[in-house]
């Protein structure tokens, strides 16, 4: 039986919306149990609105929570009794197998690294997530964990991305691309050029080469490797584009009577399109490279999006992704010695 720790505080959407998402996920995964972390003032009254079975849900109250304006260093120094920190500690103690939070991203990543620790051999953990493409789904990392990375870190991201893609998407030999401003060999930073040369000679990697921004949506490669600054910008640009497409289609099909008739005829197809490109379906990014499953949900997501973040955490625990990454890294280290 899988048990997940859920930090219900600090999200833009509020406690009620996250609890609604938890309830949606619970109806899909009746066997999963939960530790719910919150402050008594915010959580006790909201829990009365949802008929959550007491034998599956245990509530843990903390004195404080991490708000959106919290500073990383100050929270690390004094934030032990926050809902976020206590949820992470529950994974270390073995009370739960995974943790989910929609709170402050910077603090969550710092606390995860501080409390869970990094896996042996990992230079820097990365945020990884699945993304929709014209070919199906790809994965991309880093999406904001580290803003600037060396060539060695990028090479390690490629290896971890390969393992993730194999275990999550079932791709036997995933193709790997290095995100750059062009595909020409002379383009890019020194770190990218060094990473390219290293990846080109890396055994066991299906290295495609450089890819550009438009290759992400094309699905040119299965794994897109980049630094956290570029990855985060690309991710949010893609999400914004998907929302703009939905808005524009809505406006076009409401612009006239004939357009509304056409929209009514096309409605089933448009609903399928909207569902495929709905950013909420892809909500839930894994903090890859730490000693435990730590999933970050968008702070502004709704109940549907939060339920998908919970699904991500559940799947990562189920396939034992942390141990898979650790075993592969240790094998690589022993081979290179």
C-alpha positions as CSV (number, residue, x, y, z in Angstrom):
1,X,0.0,0.0,0.0
2,X,1.4,3.4,-1.0
3,X,1.2,6.3,1.4
4,X,1.7,9.9,0.3
5,X,2.4,13.0,2.3
6,X,0.5,16.1,1.1
7,X,1.4,19.6,2.0
8,X,-1.9,21.5,1.7
9,X,-0.5,24.9,2.5
10,X,1.0,27.8,0.5
11,X,-0.7,27.3,-2.8
12,X,-2.3,30.2,-4.7
13,X,-5.5,28.1,-5.2
14,X,-6.0,27.7,-1.4
15,X,-6.6,24.7,0.9
16,X,-10.2,24.0,-0.3
17,X,-9.1,23.6,-3.9
18,X,-6.3,21.2,-3.0
19,X,-8.5,19.1,-0.8
20,X,-11.0,18.9,-3.7
21,X,-8.1,17.6,-5.9
22,X,-7.1,15.1,-3.2
23,X,-10.7,13.8,-3.1
24,X,-10.7,13.4,-6.9
25,X,-7.5,11.4,-6.8
26,X,-8.8,9.3,-3.9
27,X,-11.8,8.2,-5.9
28,X,-9.3,6.9,-8.6
29,X,-6.9,5.3,-6.2
30,X,-8.9,3.9,-3.3
31,X,-6.0,1.9,-2.0
32,X,-3.7,4.9,-1.5
33,X,-3.4,6.3,2.0
34,X,-2.4,9.9,3.0
35,X,-0.7,12.1,5.6
36,X,-2.2,15.5,5.3
37,X,-0.1,18.5,6.5
38,X,-1.6,21.9,7.4
39,X,-2.2,24.4,10.1
40,X,-5.1,23.8,12.4
41,X,-6.7,27.2,11.6
42,X,-6.6,26.6,7.8
43,X,-7.3,22.9,7.6
44,X,-9.7,21.8,10.4
45,X,-12.8,23.6,9.1
46,X,-12.2,22.6,5.4
47,X,-11.8,18.9,6.3
48,X,-15.4,18.8,7.4
49,X,-16.6,19.5,3.8
50,X,-15.1,16.3,2.4
51,X,-16.1,12.7,3.4
52,X,-12.5,11.3,3.6
53,X,-12.3,7.9,5.3
54,X,-10.4,8.3,8.6
55,X,-8.6,5.0,8.2
56,X,-7.0,6.3,5.0
57,X,-6.3,9.9,6.0
58,X,-4.2,11.0,8.9
59,X,-4.0,14.8,9.6
60,X,-0.7,16.3,11.0
61,X,-0.8,19.9,12.2
62,X,2.2,22.2,12.1
63,X,2.7,25.6,13.7
64,X,3.5,27.4,10.4
65,X,3.7,27.0,6.6
66,X,5.9,28.3,3.8
67,X,4.2,31.3,2.1
68,X,4.9,32.5,-1.4
69,X,7.2,35.3,-0.2
70,X,9.4,33.1,2.0
71,X,13.2,33.4,1.5
72,X,15.1,30.2,1.0
73,X,18.0,30.8,3.4
74,X,15.8,32.1,6.2
75,X,13.4,29.1,5.9
76,X,16.2,26.6,5.9
77,X,17.5,28.2,9.1
78,X,14.2,28.4,10.9
79,X,11.5,26.4,9.0
80,X,11.6,23.0,10.7
81,X,8.1,23.2,12.0
82,X,6.4,24.1,8.7
83,X,4.0,21.9,6.9
84,X,6.4,21.5,4.0
85,X,9.4,20.5,6.1
86,X,7.4,18.0,8.2
87,X,5.9,16.5,5.1
88,X,9.4,15.9,3.7
89,X,10.6,14.5,7.1
90,X,7.8,11.9,6.9
91,X,9.5,10.4,3.8
92,X,12.9,10.3,5.6
93,X,11.3,8.5,8.6
94,X,9.5,6.0,6.4
95,X,6.0,7.2,7.3
96,X,5.3,7.9,3.6
97,X,6.9,7.0,0.3
98,X,6.4,10.3,-1.5
99,X,5.5,13.9,-0.9
100,X,3.6,16.5,-2.9
101,X,3.5,20.3,-2.4
102,X,2.1,23.3,-4.3
103,X,3.9,25.8,-2.1
104,X,6.9,28.0,-2.7
105,X,9.1,26.3,-5.4
106,X,12.5,27.6,-4.4
107,X,12.0,26.7,-0.7
108,X,10.5,23.3,-1.6
109,X,13.5,22.4,-3.7
110,X,16.0,23.7,-1.1
111,X,14.2,21.8,1.7
112,X,14.0,18.7,-0.4
113,X,17.7,18.7,-1.0
114,X,18.5,19.5,2.6
115,X,16.1,17.0,4.2
116,X,16.0,14.1,1.7
117,X,19.6,14.6,0.5
118,X,20.9,13.8,-3.0
119,X,21.5,10.4,-4.3
120,X,25.0,9.1,-4.4
121,X,26.8,10.3,-7.5
122,X,24.3,13.0,-8.3
123,X,25.9,16.4,-8.9
124,X,22.6,18.4,-8.9
125,X,19.0,17.2,-8.8
126,X,16.7,18.4,-11.6
127,X,13.0,19.0,-12.1
128,X,11.6,16.7,-14.8
129,X,8.2,16.4,-16.3
130,X,6.3,14.9,-19.3
131,X,5.3,17.3,-22.0
132,X,2.8,16.9,-24.9
133,X,4.2,16.8,-28.5
134,X,3.1,16.1,-32.0
135,X,4.5,12.5,-31.6
136,X,2.9,11.8,-28.2
137,X,4.9,12.6,-25.1
138,X,8.5,13.6,-24.4
139,X,10.2,14.5,-21.1
140,X,12.2,17.6,-20.3
141,X,14.7,18.5,-17.6
142,X,15.8,20.7,-15.9
143,X,12.7,22.8,-15.6
144,X,13.9,25.2,-12.9
145,X,15.8,23.4,-10.3
146,X,19.2,24.9,-11.2
147,X,19.4,28.0,-13.3
148,X,23.0,27.4,-14.5
149,X,24.6,24.0,-15.1
150,X,28.0,22.7,-16.1
151,X,28.6,20.3,-19.0
152,X,29.0,17.4,-16.5
153,X,25.7,18.1,-14.9
154,X,24.0,18.3,-18.4
155,X,25.4,14.9,-19.2
156,X,24.1,13.5,-16.0
157,X,20.7,15.0,-16.7
158,X,20.7,13.1,-20.0
159,X,21.4,9.8,-18.2
160,X,18.7,10.4,-15.6
161,X,16.2,11.6,-18.3
162,X,16.9,8.4,-20.2
163,X,16.1,6.2,-17.2
164,X,12.9,8.3,-16.5
165,X,11.7,8.0,-20.1
166,X,12.3,4.2,-20.1
167,X,10.5,3.6,-16.9
168,X,7.6,6.1,-17.3
169,X,7.0,6.3,-21.0
170,X,8.2,2.8,-21.8
171,X,10.6,3.9,-24.5
172,X,13.4,1.2,-24.8
173,X,16.1,3.5,-26.3
174,X,15.0,7.1,-25.9
175,X,16.5,9.7,-28.2
176,X,18.2,12.5,-26.3
177,X,18.6,16.1,-27.5
178,X,20.5,19.1,-26.1
179,X,18.5,22.3,-26.3
180,X,20.4,25.1,-28.0
181,X,19.8,28.2,-30.1
182,X,20.6,26.3,-33.3
183,X,21.7,22.9,-34.5
184,X,25.0,24.1,-35.9
185,X,28.0,22.8,-34.0
186,X,29.6,26.2,-33.6
187,X,26.5,27.6,-31.7
188,X,25.9,27.6,-28.0
189,X,27.7,28.3,-24.8
190,X,31.0,26.6,-23.8
191,X,29.0,24.3,-21.4
192,X,26.7,23.2,-24.2
193,X,29.6,22.5,-26.6
194,X,31.5,20.5,-23.9
195,X,28.3,18.5,-23.1
196,X,27.7,17.8,-26.8
197,X,31.2,16.3,-27.1
198,X,30.8,14.2,-24.0
199,X,27.3,13.0,-25.0
200,X,28.5,12.1,-28.5
201,X,31.0,9.6,-27.0
202,X,28.8,8.4,-24.1
203,X,28.1,4.6,-24.5
204,X,24.5,3.4,-24.2
205,X,23.0,6.8,-25.0
206,X,20.9,7.4,-28.2
207,X,22.2,11.0,-28.6
208,X,20.5,12.9,-31.4
209,X,22.4,16.1,-31.1
210,X,21.3,19.7,-30.7
211,X,17.6,20.6,-30.8
212,X,15.9,24.0,-31.0
213,X,12.8,25.4,-29.3
214,X,10.4,24.3,-32.0
215,X,11.7,20.7,-31.8
216,X,10.2,20.5,-28.3
217,X,6.6,20.6,-29.6
218,X,7.5,18.5,-32.7
219,X,8.6,15.7,-30.4
220,X,11.9,15.5,-32.3
221,X,13.5,13.7,-29.4
222,X,12.2,11.7,-26.4
223,X,14.3,13.6,-23.8
224,X,15.1,17.3,-24.0
225,X,18.1,18.3,-21.8
226,X,18.7,21.9,-20.8
227,X,19.6,24.1,-17.9
228,X,16.9,25.2,-15.4
229,X,16.7,28.8,-16.6
230,X,16.0,27.9,-20.2
231,X,13.8,24.9,-19.3
232,X,11.6,26.9,-17.0
233,X,11.1,29.7,-19.6
234,X,10.4,27.1,-22.3
235,X,7.9,25.2,-20.1
236,X,5.9,28.3,-19.2
237,X,6.0,29.6,-22.7
238,X,4.5,26.3,-23.9
239,X,1.8,26.4,-21.2
240,X,0.9,30.0,-22.1
241,X,0.7,29.0,-25.8
242,X,-1.7,26.2,-25.0
243,X,-4.0,28.5,-22.9
244,X,-3.9,31.1,-25.7
245,X,-4.9,28.4,-28.3
246,X,-7.9,27.4,-26.1
247,X,-8.9,31.1,-25.7
248,X,-8.6,31.9,-29.4
249,X,-10.6,28.8,-30.4
250,X,-13.3,29.8,-28.0
251,X,-13.5,33.3,-29.3
252,X,-13.5,32.2,-33.0
253,X,-16.4,29.8,-32.5
254,X,-18.4,32.4,-30.7
255,X,-17.9,35.2,-33.2
256,X,-21.0,34.6,-35.2
257,X,-24.0,32.4,-35.6
258,X,-22.4,30.3,-38.4
259,X,-19.2,30.0,-36.3
260,X,-21.3,28.8,-33.3
261,X,-22.9,26.2,-35.6
262,X,-19.5,25.1,-36.8
263,X,-18.3,24.9,-33.2
264,X,-21.3,22.7,-32.2
265,X,-20.4,20.3,-35.0
266,X,-16.7,20.3,-34.1
267,X,-17.3,20.2,-30.4
268,X,-16.3,16.5,-29.8
269,X,-13.1,17.0,-31.7
270,X,-12.3,20.3,-30.0
271,X,-12.9,18.6,-26.6
272,X,-10.4,15.9,-27.5
273,X,-7.9,18.6,-28.6
274,X,-8.4,20.6,-25.4
275,X,-8.0,17.6,-23.2
276,X,-4.7,16.6,-24.9
277,X,-3.2,20.1,-24.5
278,X,-4.6,20.8,-21.1
279,X,-1.7,21.9,-18.9
280,X,-3.4,20.5,-15.8
281,X,-3.0,16.9,-17.2
282,X,0.8,17.4,-17.1
283,X,0.9,19.1,-13.7
284,X,3.3,17.5,-11.2
285,X,7.0,17.7,-11.8
286,X,9.4,15.3,-10.1
287,X,12.5,16.5,-8.2
288,X,14.8,14.0,-9.7
289,X,18.0,13.0,-8.0
290,X,17.0,13.2,-4.3
291,X,16.5,10.3,-1.9
292,X,12.8,10.1,-2.1
293,X,9.8,11.0,-4.4
294,X,9.2,14.7,-4.2
295,X,6.7,16.2,-6.6
296,X,6.0,19.9,-7.2
297,X,2.5,21.0,-8.2
298,X,1.9,24.4,-9.8
299,X,0.8,26.8,-7.0
300,X,-2.0,28.2,-9.1
301,X,-3.5,24.9,-10.3
302,X,-7.1,23.9,-9.7
303,X,-8.4,20.6,-8.2
304,X,-8.0,18.7,-11.5
305,X,-4.4,19.8,-11.8
306,X,-3.6,18.9,-8.2
307,X,-5.1,15.4,-8.6
308,X,-2.7,14.8,-11.5
309,X,0.2,15.9,-9.4
310,X,-0.9,13.3,-6.9
311,X,-1.1,10.8,-9.7
312,X,2.5,11.6,-10.7
313,X,3.7,11.0,-7.1
314,X,1.8,7.7,-6.9
315,X,3.3,6.5,-10.2
316,X,6.8,7.5,-9.3
317,X,6.5,5.5,-6.0
318,X,4.9,2.5,-7.8
319,X,7.7,2.2,-10.3
320,X,10.4,2.9,-7.7
321,X,12.0,5.5,-9.8
322,X,14.4,6.7,-7.1
323,X,16.1,3.3,-6.7
324,X,16.2,2.8,-10.5
325,X,18.1,6.1,-10.9
326,X,20.5,5.2,-8.0
327,X,21.2,1.8,-9.3
328,X,22.0,3.1,-12.8
329,X,24.2,5.9,-11.5
330,X,26.2,3.6,-9.3
331,X,26.6,1.1,-12.1
332,X,28.0,4.0,-14.3
333,X,30.4,5.1,-11.6
334,X,31.8,1.6,-11.1
335,X,32.1,1.1,-14.8
336,X,34.1,4.3,-15.3
337,X,36.5,3.5,-12.4
